[in-house]
Amino acid sequence: MPTTYPVPVFHFQVEGAGARIGFTEVSGLNFTVEPIEYRDGNSPDYHVTKYSGMHKFGNITLKRGIFTGNNDLFLWLTSVNLSKPDRRTITIKLLDETHAPIVTYTVNNAWPTKFDGISFKSTGNETAIESVELVCESWLVSMS
């Protein structure tokens, strides 16, 4: 009899523009559906009817440790020009113990909107972490 258990969140991979990029944290995969309220002036009901409206997708934050000679995130950010960002499809996969994807998020038309570099501290011994915030037009989720 197979045992079912919740899936841990620590085994994941991020792919973008054909390259696999190692990140320590991914957050912000959320969206809301804006409600539209409408009441016909001829309606006998004393309340509005609510319809689903536009979908709004939150910004996605990716964090990772810095490696020597790997400057791809910063180069992607600096490639963003006025009204012509370098839009990419990003996939975020939650993996099982055999490295097979369980859940895949396909993020469409993503581009960097914010970059946070290293925080320097003379008494620290932490890993140098950088983060990038992506905007996107939509994302889809698929379960394996």
HELIX and SHEET records of a PDB file:
HELIX    1   1 ASP A   72  THR A   78  1                                   7    
SHEET    1   A 7 ALA A  19  ILE A  21  0                                        
SHEET    2   A 7 PHE A  12  GLY A  16 -1                                        
SHEET    3   A 7 ARG A  88  LEU A  95 -1                                        
SHEET    4   A 7 PRO A 101  ASP A 116 -1                                        
SHEET    5   A 7 ILE A 129  VAL A 135 -1                                        
SHEET    6   A 7 ILE A  60  GLY A  65 -1                                        
SHEET    7   A 7 GLU A  25  SER A  27 -1                                        
SHEET    1   B 5 ALA A  19  ILE A  21  0                                        
SHEET    2   B 5 PHE A  12  GLY A  16 -1                                        
SHEET    3   B 5 ARG A  88  LEU A  95 -1                                        
SHEET    4   B 5 PRO A 101  ASP A 116 -1                                        
SHEET    5   B 5 SER A 138  MET A 143 -1                                        
SHEET    1   C 2 PHE A  31  TYR A  38  0                                        
SHEET    2   C 2 THR A  49  PHE A  57 -1                                        
END                                                                             
